[in-house]
Amino acid sequence: MTWRQHRAELLAVLALLVVAAVPIVLSGLSLHDEYQASGAAACVADPGGRAGCADIVDRFVAGHIEWGNRFVFVAAIAGLAGVFIGAPLLAREFENGTWRLAFTQTVTRTRWLATKLAVVAAAVALAAVAAGLLITWWRGPLNEIDGRLRSAAFVTSPVSLAVTTMFAFALGVFAAAVIRRTILAMAVTLGGYLAVRIPVEESVRQYYLPATTRITPVAAQPDAVWAPTTDWVVDSGWVDSAGRLLTDAEQAKITTEVYGDESVRHGGEQVVERYLADHGFRRYAEIHPDGSFAAMQAIEAALFLGLAGVLIAGAVWIVRRRLT
């Protein structure tokens, strides 16, 4: 019965996944071929093995990073799963009165709800995992260069897509149980998803684990070997000779003074860096190494699954106790 009621939505999800997969696979094959043919793959594997790696990799990234970053919008599709599948799942039953018929059968309220949720949630979660696997494969070369902690790579991993989809789905179910009106429940679901998703993306994720502090010389080493920048830099700036982190205002003042010096302003970036180094300034950065990807994914998964569990429990309680 659950399949008959919701097969249209589930088949639509499958069709959308198949249609999207075709261009992603075709462009992904081209991307991976170019990664090898351009020499970018060889540079990543052995940064010191050939000359000009910085330019080779920069050209490759410049040609593909825009499309790679656009995949971040797939995270919004996870929210739409809650809007168009989670919220109507119960709201339509309440609006049409069909929930009363279900409760007159031998099936208990808990079993009725559990069956509906399990079947639909499992299908949606599997679709999210499949989409995540496909996008992660497509982004493979870019991830080897830029790391997996940056937004587009992080939010489109199979784990991240699955758990955020489950959160959105659970939010839709809970909103429907409380409001019992399809359109209003859909609107609340979308607003609630964005109210949680955006702060996590912009402000919360960087604090999952303690950041590592890195202080390096300002002046670039002329013989430095290019290397992939896979770490996630969450904060950066300058420190003075005493190791004190300069404020934004202090950095702006120093920059103004430096570029006010004619001999520096016309000497190029290397002269500017030498000027700063001579005055005891060094670069400061707080980073999350790419190796913390799995741990940060696990923390975010626990966060969203925990929220989803609370929302589902609330929806079950409402259906069991408050519906008359």
N, C-alpha and C positions, 0 to 999 in steps of 0.2 A: 504493500500500500504506500509506504514511504517513497519507494522508487517511482511509482505511478504519479504521485503528487508533485514530485520535484525533478522528474527526468528532463523537463524542458530546460531548467536552469543548469543542471549538471551537463547536459549535452551541449549547451551553449558554451560552458566553460571549456569543455573538451575541444569544441570547434575553434574557439578563440586561440587555444594553445597550439593546435595544429597549424592554423593559418599563420600565426606569428612565428612558428618554428621554421617555416620554409625560408623566408628571407634571412633569418638569423643564421641558419646553417650555411646558406650560400655565401653570405658576407663573411662568416667566420672562417670558412675554408680559405677564402681569399686572404683574409687577415693573417692566418697562420702561415700560408705560403709566403707572403711578403715578409713576414717576420724572419723566416729562414733566408730568403733570397737577398734581402737587404743587408744582411750581416748583423742585424740587431741581436739576433739570438746568440751569435758567436760572441758578441761584445758582452752580453749578460753572463754567458757561461765563463768567459775568460776576459775580464775587463782590460787586463794588461797585455793581451795577446795580439792586439793590432792597433794601428794608429787611427786617430779620427773617430773613436767610438762615441764621443760626446755628440758630434755632429750627426753621425749615423742614427743613433738612438733618438735624438731630438727630431730629426726628419720623420722617422717612423711614428713617433708619438704624436707629432703635430698632425699627421694625416688621419689619425684614428681616435684621438682622445675625446673629441667632441661627441662622436657617436657613442663611445664608451661611457661617457658621463651621462648621456641621456637615459641610460638604463635605470638611473636613480628613480625615474618616474614610474617604474614598475612597482615600487613600494606603494605608490598611490593606488595601484590596482588591487593590492592587498586590502586596502580600506574599502574599495568598492565591493569586495566579496562580502563584507559585513553589511554594506548598504543594500545590495541587491539580492543577497542570499540569506544572510543572517536575520535581518530585520523582518522581511516578509515571511520567514519560516513559521513564526507563531502569529504574527499580526494578522495575516489573512485568515487563519483559523479563528481568531477572536472576532474579526469583523464579519465573517460569514456564518459564525455560530457553529461551525463543524466540530469544534472542540467538545461541545456537549455530546454529540453523537459518539465521539471516541470514548468519552468517559462512561457512557452507558454500556459499553462492551465489557468483556471479561478482562481486558487489559487494564492494568492500573495506570494512574496518571504518571507515575515515575517511569514505568516501562514505556509508555507511549512517548513521553518526552525523550527518554534515553535513546530509543530507537531512531527517532527523527534526527536527533543531534548527531548520533554516532555515524549514521549512514552519510549524511550530508557533509559533516565536518571531515570525515575521512577522505571523501572524494575531493573536497576543496584543498585539503592539506597535501594530498598527492599531486594535484595539479600545481600547487605552489612549489613543491620540491622539484618537480620536473622542470618548471620554468627556471628555478634557481640553478639547477645543474646545467641547463642549456646556456644561460647567460654567463655563468662562471667559466664554462669552456670557451665561450666567445672571447671573454676578457682575459684569458690566460696569458697571452704575451704582455698585455698592459700591466697585469698584476705582477709579473716577474720584474718589471721595470719600476713601477710606482708602489708596489706593495698592495696588501689586501685590506688595510685598515681605513683607507680613504672611503668616503661616503658611498660612491657608486658601487665599489667592489664589496663593501661590508653589507649593505642593505639588500643586495641581490644574491647573496649566498643562499644555498638551499635551506640552511637552518634559519637564517634571518627571515626569508620570505615565508617559510612555513609558520613560524611562531607569530609574526605580525599578522598574518592572515587569520590564524586561530584567535588572536586577540580581537581583531575586527569582527569576526564571526560571532564570538561570544558577546561582544558589546551589542551587536545587532539583536541577538536573541534576548538579552537582558532588557534592552530598550523596548522591544516588542512586548515582553511580559509585563512591564510597568505601564506602558502607554496604551497598548492594544489598538493602535491606529498605524496603518502601514506607512503612509507618507511621513507622518510626524516622527515615527520611529526611525525611518531611514535618514531623516534630517539630523536627528539627535545622534545617530550612529556616526555619520560623517563628521559632525562637529566634535564629538568625543574622541574619535580616532585621531583627528588632526591635533586636538588639544593635548594628547599624550605623545603622539609620534614626533611632532616638531620639537618640543623641548628635549626629548631623549636624543634626537639627532643633533641638535644644536648645542646643548648644554650639559647633558647628563653623561653621555657615553665616555667622554674623555676622563671621567673620574672613576670609571669601573676599577681601574688599577692605578697604583702610584706611577707617576711619570718619571722617566729617567732624565736627569740633568746632564747636559753635555756643553762644555765650554771649549771653544776652539779659537785659534788665531784668526784675526780679521783678514789679514793678507792671504790670498790664495797662493798655494805653493806652485811655482811654475812647472815643476816636474810631477805634479800630482796626477795619479791615474784615475780616469773616470770610473765611477762605480754606481750601480743602481741605488736610487734613493727610496728604499722600501719602507723606511720608518715614517711614522705619523708625527709630524711636528705640531704640537698643540699650543705652543707659546715660544716666542723668540724675541731677542733684543740684544742689547750690549751690556757688558759689565765693565767697570773701571778697573784700574790696577789693583784696587783693594778687594775686588770680587763682588762689589755691590751692584745690584741690578739697577740700571738707569730707568727712570720713568719715561713715559712717552714725551712729556714736555722737555725733559733733559735731552733726549735723543734728537728731538726737533731742533732745539737750540744749537746743539753741536753740529748737526747737519747744515744748518744755516751758516754757522761760522766757517765750516769747512768749505762750502761752496762759495763763500764770500772771498776766499783766498784765490786770487787770479791764477797763481802758479799751480794750484790744485785743480781748479775748475777746468782748466784747459789741458790737464795731464791725463785725463781718462780715469777709468775705474781703478786701475792698479795703483795709480798715484794716490787716489783717495784712500784706498785700503792701506797703503803704506803710511799715509798721514795718521790715520786712526791707530794703526799698530804702534807707531812711534810715540803716541801719546798714551799708550797703555791700555787701549780698549780691546776687548775680545768679544767674540760672538757667543751668545747664550741661547740655548734651546732646551725646551722640555719635550721629550719624545716618548712615544710608545713604540718599541721595536716590533717589527713585523711578526716576530715569534710569539707575540702575545695575542695573535688573532684568535686562536682556538679558545683561550681563556675568556676573552672579551665576548666572543660569540656565545659561550656557555652562560655568562652572566646576563647578557641581554635575553637569551632564551628563557632563563629562569624568571626574569622580570616579566616578560610578556605572557609566559605560560601561567605564572602566578596570578596575574591580573585576569587572564582568561578563566582560570579555575574559580576565582572569587565571583566573577560575573555569571558563570554557568550555575554555580551553587545558588546564587541569588535568584536566578530565573527558575530553577527547580523548586526552591522554597515557595516562590510566588505561585507557581502552577499548582503545587500540592496543597498549600494552605489558604491562599487568598481567593482563588477562583471559585465562584459559586454559580 
